[in-house]
């Protein structure tokens, strides 16, 4: 795998992820989201030079664990894991003000 392929893969994750999961981070600080992506990409790129293509396990495992944990926690609290409904309950769980401004 080339470095360009790795960067395209990371770009795809960064593009597709927010498209489908934006409703779960509506009140999260943009700086926190930026820091998350810098961490994931920095770690993956650093590992690329150490272990090659195996570095793709990092975002893959993080994505799998994140979706799994998210689903379990949402179901436990009575929130639909893909639609984040009921919205008021989801906002209360996250500690955000309802209704959103």
N, C-alpha and C positions, 0 to 999 in steps of 0.2 A: 504494500500500500504506500502511496506517495503522501507527502505532506499536504499537497493540494486536495487530495481525496479526503483526508482527515478534516481539513478546514471546511470543505463542502458539507461533510457529514454534520459537523458542529453547527454550521449555518442552517442546515435543514432542521435540526432539533430546535434551535433558537427561533426559527420562523414558525414551525408547526406547533410547538408547545404553547406559546402564548395565544395562538389562534383558537385552540380548543379549551385552554384552561384559564383564560383571562377573567372569567366570572368569579374565580376563586381568589383573585388578588386585586379586586377593585379598589380597596382602601390601603393597599401596601405601598409604602414609599418607593418611588422610582429608584432611589439610591440603593435601597435594599435589593431590589430586583437586579439592578446593574451589578452590584457586588456579587450576587449569586451567580450570574452568568460569567463574570470575570473569574471567579473561583473555579467553576466547572471547566471552562475553557482553558484556563491557565494550568490546572492540574492535568488535564487530558493532553495538552500540547507538551508539557514537561515530560510526562510519562512516554509520549510518542518517541522521544529521543532516547529513552532508556530501554523500553520494552517493545517498541514498534507497534504493530497493529493490535496487540493485546490491550493497549490503552483505551480502546473503544469499550472495554468492559466497564470502565469508570462511569461514563454517562449512562450506559445501558443498565447497570446495576442501580445507580442512583434513581433513574427513571422508574424502574420496576419497583424498588422499595418505596419510592414516593407515592406512586399510584396505589400500591397495595395498602400502605399505612393510611393514606387519605381515605380510601374506600372503607376500611375497617372503622376508623374514627367517625366518619360521617354516618355510617349505618348505626353505630353505637349511640349516637346523639340524635337519631331520627331525622337526618338530613339526607336528601337524595344525593349520592356521590357524583353524579354527572351533571345534574341541573342546579345544584346548590339551592334546593327548595325544601322547605319554606325559607324564603329569604330572611325574614325577621329572625328565625331561629339560627340560621347560619351566621348572621351578623352578631347576634348575642354570643354565640360560641366563640367567635373571633375577638369579641370585646370591642366591636365597632359600634358607632352610634346608628340607631335606626329611627326614622328613615334616613337614607343617605342624602346628603345635600347636593 
